Structures are given as structure tokens and as C-alpha cells.
Amino acid sequence: MINSADRYFIERKYHDPEKEFDAFSRMAYHGTGYIKESGLCDKELLKGLEQLSRENEGLPHPIARAKAIKYVLENQRLYINEHDYFVGLYSLNRLANESTFKKWEKESHTLRNPETMECSNDFNNSGAVTIRTDYDHVVPDWKSLMELGFVGIRERAREYRKMHSENKTMTKETEAFFDGIEIQYTAIIDLIDRMYRTACELTFEKAPQIAECLKNLRDGHPTCFYEALQFIYIFFIISESIDSYQVRSLGNGLDNTLYGFYKNDLESGKCTKEDIRNYLSYFFMQWSAIGNYWGQPFYMGGTDLNSNTKYNELSYEILDVYDELEIYNPKIQLKINKNTPDKILNKAFDMVRRKNASIVFCCEPAMIKAIMGYGATYEEAINYDIRGCYETGVRANEVCSSSGYVNVAKAVEFVFTNGYDYGIKKQVGVKTGEILEIKTFEDFYFAFLKQWEYLIEQSMKITNDAERFLAFVNPSSMYSATIETSLKNGKDGYAGGVKFNNNAMLNCGFASAVDSLMAVKEFVFDKKEITLSELAKVLEVNWKGYEKLQIKIKKSPLKYGNNDAVADTYASAMSSYFANKVNNVPNGRGGVYKAIFHSARAFINQGEKTGALPDGRLKGEELSKNASPVVSMDKKGVTALVESATKLIPSDYHESFCVDVMLHPSAVEGEDGLNVLKGVLMTYLNKGGQSIQFNIFNTDTLRDAQKNPEKYQNLQVRVCGWNTLWNNMSKKEQDAYILRAENVE
């Protein structure tokens, strides 16, 4: 395992942990240990890029983009350090974007529909829908990369270029596509050569091994476990931090991508198991040190076509090394099926209950069904990749951008305001009538659906308009070269080069909307304790003066997450409504839309822009997240929560569906505790659930951590699809977890 001195230096490789750090801008920092004379500083690089931009004016975008990336790679300061087995690059803040991506993005805005641009701005500013261009859910074809290496990927692209030339399918666009690949991959190979030559000049103990590794990666494909890890890291750091495509999985199943190297090294005597564990510890520490707020994902396991588990000996070693390091980044996704070995499950459950380890459990049966729901074959579906938090996709043949985070709770608010947003003082929703005109719950519910429908449909129009320019703004030469379908088509992966060119539309604030509708139904129309007009005024004053009614509404059992027949019937219907409105609707890139039950940070960001709601929630407070209940509203325990969640038909969400569970430590102690966790997981799997994740807390610990943060430097919290440290959260966020912990005691 990594020694303390080396760990200390790697923790400072990307930024100084003793200084203030913004994880959302993680690439803007510099670390220590770089060879100053090996390259330029940021200011010098930007100056050179500005000059290069003038020289490249008028070139096709894939070529101009590749030349800019080539310049950055040629002039990077290098990191080859005695304390690390992995190389590094100094300037990671996507400097090439200054003269390419950002300029072309502005240009694309002048070509877009002004009406959809205005609508997009209104949606974002009001919190009704978060609309963004997404290049952050990319998984290359790691199988091709491992078999071919950078040199082989370039040679394969050359062969396909020759094929297009011979078949007379070589257009100017196709030629530029292949030129971009040629330039960028040649620059990567040259960078590795420069690193190799630098390593040869160094005399520290690790230098000869690093040099040999770099030589092999320069000339071919990885030949051993350490080289495979180095290769993954180099692809990642260039794609994410020099190019602009986040690599959202390390391997097509890290354990399976690495297993052949692991087995060969052990059998040949090249490595011992302790060597393997040592390399893994240095490898994982790269992402721990980078400190991406969202976490860097990798997944493990799966099932093959013969129904055999893909978990292997290395899978357990990976978990064990991760456990010993006591880190929360990278984050781990485990593919779960009935054949998942108990050894893997028990290890993962024990990690979660001891330290809230950054693990999510992803149930294969429902995920496979979801992927087949948009046209994938069983063979394509069973080999799916997990991207990002727990999103799914067809391996090496799908591009899916998460484009619209639809705030369903805002649709409830807009019924009361007739679509007017008082936050930005504009008409944002559709006009469904003044609140005085709504006489029945049926009318209220119908108005709500019309508001929701408008947000969904307008989001699709905005996305279709914007995504005409995905490859125009950000050509994906590095990624596309790994995808053989893209090479066959002679098209960028983000310009229709792959088989599945999809979009994901997110269902956000769902439980907040369900509970709000149930409050209107129960207290306005069934019990008639308040009129709809009076409730509208209560919401305008943010429940001030109406605290008794607020408490009464919050205590009502008519809430999602409690296996309540009425609430769950509406929740199921609403879930189906969203999925049916989104799934398989054609998008603007020859693919389809996919529904996704995931919130990312929208439950916080959109919550800040959402007014008071009928369920008792105050203006600006968090909304519900994922397919989970409103905080502290699930009063009947985890069994009832699983029943409610699975009534939503998780496989209807073709991109992903996740439920968050909080349990008290006393419920998961000892051998019986492991059986409790397995029982919850397998019940969820058998009832058609997709992803599920756990927080194991008691209130006393969280309250003490809030008062005495210095005692809890390593306390982890599962936020949405990632973990963060308790001490990195705002008090407002911490309070929500304390409230949830109180609910399970």
C-alpha cells in the first residue's frame, strides 16, 4: 500500500489541501512537484493559443480544435515524481477552450432560435428547468483502447479513412473528422514520448519503471497491470482536463478491464498481489487528490450471456484497497444480480455501515429492461456501461446528454400563479387559469399536468435547437476515435456517429410535488379546512402566521414513501406521465429522449428558486431528490419506502432511477445487520428497482459533527450520486441530514 510520504505528495499534486478549494472549479488549481523547465505556465500557454487561433482561422473545427489541444500538450509542464507511479500535467483548466470551444459556443448562440434561447434563460433563472449542454457523461470504448493503445487507435482510424477514400464517401466533413483524430492522437503519442525521455533522465527509484511503462504505451498497448492503470489515467486526464469530455467510467467495468492484466502478471511472476494492491492505492489516490465534487466513477461486476457473474478475485481486492485508503473519491458502482457473490456484498455493506463508503448498488434486471426500452438488444443491454452517478448506456455505441432537469414542484407553484414566476417577475409557465377559477381537485390536477407538460415539451424544443451545435462547438476527436461505429460512419460521436444518439430528461423535485398535490387534495378539497385562494395567500407569505396548519399538513400520513395507497397511486400515475411524455420521443440528433429519475444538485439549486409549497415546505428550502421521499416524511420505515418506490416502475426510466435510504447504525450491526442490508437490496431488486444507496447515521453523531467539525474530518455523506465530507457541506444541508436521521430513530 501507498506509504505516508508518497500519499502526502500526491494529495498536493493538483492543489494545496491546506488552502481554500472549490471542488466545482477543481481544474483551475495547480499542485506541486512539476518540472518547471519542462513547459510553459498558463499565461504563456494562453498567449500561444491566441496566436495559434489567428493562424487557424477558417479551418474546420475538428482540425482547429485538435491543433489547439496539440499545442497545449506540446508545451505542458510535466510531472514525473519520485513519490508517484503516475505522470501528470500542470495546466488542467481546459486552456484550449479559450480559443476554440468558448468562441464557437458564442457563435452558436447567434445561430440558435431567439425564442428558445429566451425560454431557456427564463427556465434557468426561475428554477423551473435547468437546461445545459452536457459533455460530461462520456465513456470511451476501453476494450478497443486496451487492445490497441494510442498507436493502434490512430492506425485503425487511418484504415477507416482509407476505406472512405476508396468507397468515395470522403466528404470535406469526413476528411476534417479524420484529420482531427490524426492530429490529436499523434500529439498524445508525442506527449508520452516526451514524458518517456524525461523519465529516462531521472534517477529516483521509481523512474526506470515509469520510463519502461511510458515507452510501451508510446509504442503500443498496455502489457501489464501497472501499464493498464497508467493508460487509463493518461486517457482520463487528457480527455477531461485538456479536451472537454469528462470520462465517466474508468474502464468498461474496472475489475473486468484489468482482470486479464492482473491474472497474467500473477501467473508470470511479474507482480505479487501486494504489488497489485500497491499500484491500485496510488491509482485511486489520483482522484482523491483531484477532488471532483461529483466524484469520479467506476463500476464493477455484471453478468455475462451465460448468466455467470463477472465479479472476480480482483473485484474484492479493489474494494479492500479502497477500504484501507479511507477515501470517498473515486466513487464505486456495483452491478447487482441474484448471482452476485456474498463475499462482495458483505464487503460493500460493511464498508457502507462503517464509514458510509461511496458506493451505489445498481440492479441489473431493471437496468437491462430499461435499456432495451429504447431499442437495444439483450446482448447490448447486458453489457451496458454505467456512467456518471448511475446512468446507463449501450457500451461503445451511445452518446446521451443530460439536457433538461425538469422541476415538477415548480409546476405545482405555477398552478397557483397562473404560470407567472414572482422570482424573476416574468411569465414562465403556461397560463392555466386564475386560482379562483379552479373549483375541484380534478381541475387543479389537470392544471398541474398542463404546467408540467409545458415544461417538458419546451425543454425538448430548447434542447433540439441547442444540440444541433454539439460537435460544432466541441468536436470529440479523442472520444470518437475509440468508437468503431463512429469511424465506419466517418462522423463525430456527437454528430450522429454512434448508433444511439440520445438525450436524458430528468424528473426533479418529484416527491415534493406529490406531497403538495396530496395536501391540496386532503386539506382543500376533501376536508375543506382551507380554500384554494386562501392557500395561495399562505404560500405568498411563506406560511408566516399559519404555522399550526403547516405542522398539521406535515404530520398528515398522506405522503409518498409510506406505502400509502392514495399517495402512491398518484405518485405512480405521475411517474408514468413523465416517462410516457419523455421516453422515445425523437430528438434533434436522430436519437430519442430517455426519462431519468435523478436530481444531481437540482434539489438544492432549484429549491433555492422555488416558492413555498402546499406540503409545508418553505420558500428556498431543498426539494426532494431522486425517487426518494421528502426529508423526514417517510414515517413507516425502509420496507414501506421500497414498496412506494417500486410502484413507480423504475424500468420505465430508461436512463436511471435511484432511491436514497437512511438507516440507523443499530439496525445494521453484526451479522444480522448485513442480512438486513442484503434483504433491503434484494427486495428492491426483485420488485424491479434500479439503483439504491444508503446513509447510515444516528442523530447524535451528526449533531456532534456539526458542533465539533475538527473531530470528524473523514465523516462522509451520500449526497445524491456521490459522497462528500460532512465538513464540506453548508449548515443548511447538514440540517436536512440531521432531520432525516431523526426520522429513522
TORVEXLO-544517 format. One record per residue (C-alpha): x, y, z; residue in three letters. Coordinates in pm, whole numbers, plus 50000, padded with zeros to 5 digits. Example, Ala and Ser with C-alpha at 12.3 -4.5 7.8 and 13.67 -1.06 7.14 Angstrom:
<pts>
512304955050780Ala513674989450714Ser
</pts>
This chain:
<pts>
500005000050000Met500995035949944Ile503405049550205Asn502625080750406Ser505315102450242Ala504095094549890Asp500475099549989Arg501335133650131Tyr502845144649798Phe500055130249581Ile497475148249793Glu499215180349678Arg499595170449313Lys496555190149194Tyr496015216549464His497115225449814Asp494665209150058Pro495645234050329Glu494275262750120Lys490695270950029Glu489475248249750Phe486385249849527Asp485625214449409Ala483365228049134Phe486405245548979Ser488845217649055Arg490765221548727Met491645257948789Ala494255249649051Tyr497915239649036His499735214849252Gly503355208549336Thr506045185149206Gly506005196248840Tyr509175201548637Ile509155239048572Lys511605238348281Glu509585211348100Ser506885235147980Gly505035268147996Leu502815283748260Cys499105290648197Asp499695326748093Lys502305316747837Glu500115288647703Leu497155312047660Leu499315337047475Lys500495309947236Gly496935297447188Leu495785332447099Glu498425334446826Gln497555299246706Leu493875308846690Ser494675335946439Arg496685311346231Glu493875285546243Asn491115309846150Glu488835294145891Gly489975258245948Leu487295231646005Pro486555229446375His487875193946433Pro491245204546288Ile491445237946467Ala490425221446792Arg492975193446755Ala495745218246675Lys494915238146991Ala494995206647204Ile498245196347033Lys499795229747127Tyr498785225647492Val500145190047506Leu503415200047340Glu504015228147588Asn502675213047910Gln504795212148221Arg505275175948320Leu505045157248648Tyr507245126748686Ile507875124949055Asn509735102349295Glu506615099949512His504265087349242Asp503925059748984Tyr501625081448772Phe502575110248548Val500855143948550Gly500105175848357Leu500355210348509Tyr497715230748321Ser494395212548354Leu491845240348314Asn490945232747951Arg493025261647819Leu492395251647456Ala488755261247512Asn489655298147525Glu490385299347152Ser488015272147033Thr485115259247245Phe484175292447406Lys484445311947082Lys482355286646891Trp479795284347170Glu479185321847141Lys478945317946765Glu476365290146805Ser474205313247017His473885337046722Thr472605307946511Leu470055294946758Arg466345303246770Asn465955335546976Pro462655323547124Glu464095290947257Thr467155309847385Met464915333347581Glu462825304547712Cys465995286447819Ser467185317048011Asn463795320648181Asp463715283948278Phe467215285348425Asn466685318248608Asn463365307548759Ser464455272348857Gly461635257348650Ala464075237248439Val467835236048443Thr468945235048080Ile472585228947998Arg474805214347729Thr476215181747859Asp479605167647760Tyr480055151248098Asp478765115748054His481275100547812Val482645065147834Val485165055747563Pro485495020447432Asp488035008647687Trp488214974347524Lys489504989347199Ser491845012247389Leu493354983947591Met493764961447289Glu495114987947052Leu496735015047262Gly497025050747136Phe499125039746837Val496645012546741Gly493665035946773Ile495385060146534Arg496225032046291Glu492625019446294Arg491405054546216Ala493855056145925Arg492445023445788Glu488885036645804Tyr490005068945641Arg491465048445356Lys488205028645332Met486155060645297His488555073245032Ser488305040744834Glu484505039544872Asn484235075944761Lys482425085145084Thr485095110345181Met483415144245214Thr485095175845344Lys483445169445682Glu484675133345687Thr488185144345596Glu488185170045877Ala486905143546119Phe489815120446043Phe492305149346038Asp491245158646391Gly491835123146512Ile495215120946339Glu496445153746487Ile495185147146838Gln496375111246873Tyr499765119746726Thr500015147546987Ala499155122847265Ile501805098247145Ile504355126547121Asp503465137447476Leu504085102247607Ile507405101847421Asp508365134847586Arg507425120347924Met509445089047848Tyr512555108947756Arg512175129748071Thr511785098748289Ala514965083948135Cys516935113748264Glu515705109848623Leu517475088748883Thr514975082149161Phe513905046549241Glu510585046149051Lys511985063648739Ala513115032648540Pro509745015548588Gln507865047148486Ile510125050848180Ala509575014948070Glu505815019148113Cys505775051047904Leu507895035347631Lys505455006447598Asn502455029847593Leu504155051747333Arg504845022247104Asp501785000347159Gly499144989047406His499394981647780Pro501214949147853Thr500834946448233Cys498654957648523Phe500634988948603Tyr500724999748238Glu496954994648211Ala496395017348512Leu498765043748372Gln497005041748036Phe493565047048192Ile494885076648389Tyr496555093148086Ile493415089647873Phe491315103548157Phe493475133748238Ile493835144347873Ile490185139047783Ser488775156348090Glu491295183848153Ser492905192147817Ile490005182447594Asp486475188247733Ser484925154047776Tyr484635140248128Gln485485103348131Val482595090048339Arg483825054748393Ser487325041148445Leu487125010148229Gly484164990548100Asn483914976448449Gly487254983648613Leu487634948548753Asp486934932348415Asn489044956848214Thr492024949848442Leu491464913048519Tyr493464898948227Gly496474920248320Phe496084910548686Tyr495944873448608Lys498864874148363Asn501104893948598Asp500474869948886Leu500924838748673Glu504124851748512Ser505564863148843Gly505834899148721Lys503764910549018Cys502654898249356Thr499234905849500Lys500904931349724Glu502354948549415Asp498874949649262Ile497394964949577Arg500224990049585Asn499575001649228Tyr495835003849296Leu496425025749601Ser498485050949401Tyr495905049349121Phe492905056749344Phe494745084749520Met494865104349192Gln491105110449205Trp491035115549576Ser493595143349525Ala491825158649224Ile488725163049438Gly485935163949179Asn482795173849375Tyr480665148949182Trp483195121049229Gly484985101048961Gln483005069148892Pro483965033848809Phe481765002948816Tyr482384966248878Met480714932748827Gly477884923548597Gly476514892048439Thr477584875348114Asp475404860047845Leu475594826248020Asn474194841448342Ser477544839148519Asn478734866948745Thr481584888748618Lys482884895248968Tyr486324880849013Asn489214879349257Glu490344914149158Leu486904928849237Ser487374921049604Tyr490974933849603Glu489774966949460Ile487174970649735Leu489674961350002Asp492314986249885Val489685013449862Tyr488565004650215Asp492075007050354Glu492695040950192Leu489605055650366Glu488745078250071Ile485435087249907Tyr486685096149560Asn486615078449318Pro483105065249375Lys482035029449312Ile479025014949133Gln478364978149190Leu476264958748939Lys473984936449146Ile472124904949049Asn470964873249220Lys474324857749131Asn476414884849300Thr478794867349543Pro478024872049912Asp481704880049966Lys481354911149750Ile478014921349901Leu479174916950260Asn482374936250197Lys480484965150035Ala477774965650303Phe480374965450578Asp482174994750416Met478925014250392Val477875007750751Arg481335015450895Arg482245046650700Lys479365054650463Asn481665044750176Ala480925059949836Ser479085030049688Ile475805026849498Val474114993349429Phe472844990349070Cys470334962748999Cys470944946148665Glu467494931648584Pro465674965148581Ala468584983348418Met468724958148133Ile464974961548083Lys465274999448083Ala468004999047816Ile466024975447595Met463145000247628Gly464715023447371Tyr465714996947119Gly468874979847244Ala469174942247200Thr469594919647502Tyr473244914647409Glu473784952547400Glu471834957647720Ala473544931247932Ile476944946647857Asn475804981747947Tyr478105008148087Asp477285027848399Ile478105064648350Arg478265093448594Gly476235086848908Cys474275056048795Tyr473195064248440Glu473195035548191Thr474135033547826Gly474995009847543Val478715003047555Arg480795019447280Ala477735029447078Asn475725055547266Glu476025092547332Val473485105347582Cys473465140647720Ser471515150448032Ser469935181647894Ser466885191848099Gly466355189848477Tyr462585194748496Val461405208148833Asn457985192348878Val457485211049207Ala457635243249007Lys454675230648805Ala452675229849130Val453765265349213Glu452755277248865Phe449175264748913Val448825289949197Phe450425318248996Thr448905310348655Asn452395303748524Gly453875336548648Tyr457215334848827Asp457455360849101Tyr461145354049148Gly462145367548807Ile458875386448751Lys458065370048419Lys455505346648268Gln457485314148263Val454845286948279Gly451745283748066Val448515301248162Lys446175275348315Thr443675299448470Gly443465320848782Glu443325302049109Ile439775314549172Leu438635295948860Glu439745261848991Ile436775245849168Lys437725209049204Thr440805188349271Phe440405173348927Glu440725208448779Asp443765215648995Phe445435182848899Tyr444745188748529Phe446215223848551Ala449275209348720Phe449725183748440Leu449445211248178Lys452165231448353Gln454365200648375Trp453705191348013Glu454695226347903Tyr458005224748093Leu458805190747942Ile457895199547585Glu459605233547589Gln462725217447732Ser462805193747438Met462445222447191Lys465275241347360Ile467475210247363Thr466805201746998Asn467705237146897Asp470895238347108Ala472225203747032Glu472465209946659Arg475795225246757Phe477275198846991Leu480045187946755Ala480325222846606Phe481245236746948Val483205207247085Asn484445181346831Pro485115148647014Ser488105135246821Ser489695117647117Met486465100147220Tyr485155093046869Ser488365075546764Ala487665048447023Thr484195041546880Ile484345019246573Glu480815028346460Thr481855064746451Ser484845055946231Leu482665034945999Lys480245064145963Asn483065089345933Gly481255111746181Lys481945126646521Asp480315107246803Gly478385138546895Tyr477225144346536Ala475395111846475Gly478445089546453Gly477155063546701Val474105040846692Lys472225056646984Phe472245094946985Asn470065101647289Asn469065127547546Asn468055122947908Ala465305144148064Met465425144848446Leu462445142548680Asn463345165448974Cys461535175049295Gly459085146549242Phe458105137649600Ala457735174549685Ser455185176949406Ala453355145049508Val453085155849871Asp451955190649766Ser449205176649549Leu448115153649830Met447995183350069Ala445755202449827Val443535171949784Lys443235164550156Glu443045198850318Phe441405219650047Val439015196349871Phe438435166250099Asp438485181650449Lys437835217450332Lys439985232150610Glu441185259950381Ile440145272850040Thr442445272049742Leu442545310249730Ser443435311350099Glu446165285650047Leu447545306849766Ala447865336050010Lys449505313350268Val452135304050012Leu452665340549920Glu453565348650283Val455715317150311Asn453505301150580Trp454085330250819Lys451185331251065Gly449925297150951Tyr452415275351135Glu449745253451301Lys448305244350961Leu451805238650829Gln452545213851110Ile449225196651060Lys449905191850689Ile453395178850756Lys452025153451003Lys449475140150757Ser450235103850659Pro449165111050300Leu452755112350174Lys454855094349918Tyr457245068950071Gly454895053350328Asn453205027050112Asn450025047650133Asp447525035849871Ala446245070249767Val449555088649768Ala451315060249587Asp448575057449326Thr449055094049235Tyr452845090449254Ala452745060349021Ser450475078448777Ala452675109448781Met455805088748734Ser454255071548434Ser453075105048298Tyr456615118748292Phe458115086748149Ala455445084747876Asn455925121447785Lys459685116947752Val460645081647650Asn461345075447283Asn460305110047168Val462605117346871Pro465295143046948Asn467185165746709Gly470145142146655Arg468435111246516Gly468005095546857Gly465385096747131Val464725111347473Tyr465025089647783Lys463425096148120Ala465715097048423Ile464805098248794Phe467815117148920His468345151749067Ser472105158149094Ala472255191349283Arg468955203849140Ala467225195649469Phe469345223449622Ile469775247749331Asn466195246049206Gln464925245549563Gly466515279449620Glu464385293549336Lys461125275649420Thr458475292649632Gly456635278449931Ala454685246749854Leu451395232349985Pro453195203450161Asp454505228250421Gly457885234050259Arg459215269550295Leu460435291050008Lys464035283349916Gly464295250550106Glu465605218749948Glu463275198749728Leu463065160949736Ser465785143249543Lys465895113349310Asn462955089549359Ala463175095049734Ser460615109449975Pro460635144650111Val463105145950400Val461565130450717Ser458205123350551Met458765085750517Asp457475075350859Lys456845038250801Lys460415026050756Gly462525012550475Val460134984550375Thr457345009250307Ala459765031750120Leu460845003349891Val457184994549828Glu456385030449734Ser459435035049513Ala458995003049315Thr455345011649241Lys456785038949017Leu458015011748776Ile461715020348780Pro462455003348446Ser460265029748280Asp463175053148342Tyr465435043648056His468475063348174Glu468395057048551Ser466275055848867Phe467655058549219Cys466325057149574Val468165070149881Asp467775051350209Val468855062550554Met469215036850831Leu470225038851195His473555021751280Pro471804999251532Ser469724984051252Ala472764971451063Val475074958951338Glu476764924851328Gly475904895651101Glu472204903151130Asp472894938351008Gly474494925250690Leu471404903950634Asn469194934650684Val471074953650414Leu471024923850180Lys467324919150244Gly466564955350155Val468704953749841Leu467304920849715Met463724930949788Thr464314962549588Tyr465924942349305Leu463124916449298Asn460494943849285Lys462124959848981Gly464314986649138Gly467325001048959Gln469805019049188Ser469765022349565Ile472205039049804Gln472505042050180Phe473365066850452Asn473975050150791Ile473735076751065Phe472465084951408Asn471405119551513Thr473875122751798Asp476855117351567Thr475635143051316Leu474825169151580Arg478225164251741Asp479905166651399Ala478125199551339Gln479325213451672Lys482825198351665Asn483875195351300Pro487545190251390Glu486625156151536Lys485015144251213Tyr487485152450936Gln486695120050748Asn482915117550803Leu481305110050467Gln477755117450350Val475985103050047Arg474595134049876Val472955122749554Cys475075101149325Gly478295108449510Trp479775112649858Asn481205143750014Thr482705151950351Leu480325163950620Trp482595193550690Asn482365204750326Asn478585208950346Met476695240350440Ser474815241050771Lys471565241650578Lys472505209350400Glu473695193650726Gln470405202350895Asp468495182750630Ala470535151450708Tyr470035156051080Ile466285158551021Leu466325126550817Arg468395108751084Ala465865118951349Glu463175103151137Asn464785068551141Val465405067351517Glu
</pts>
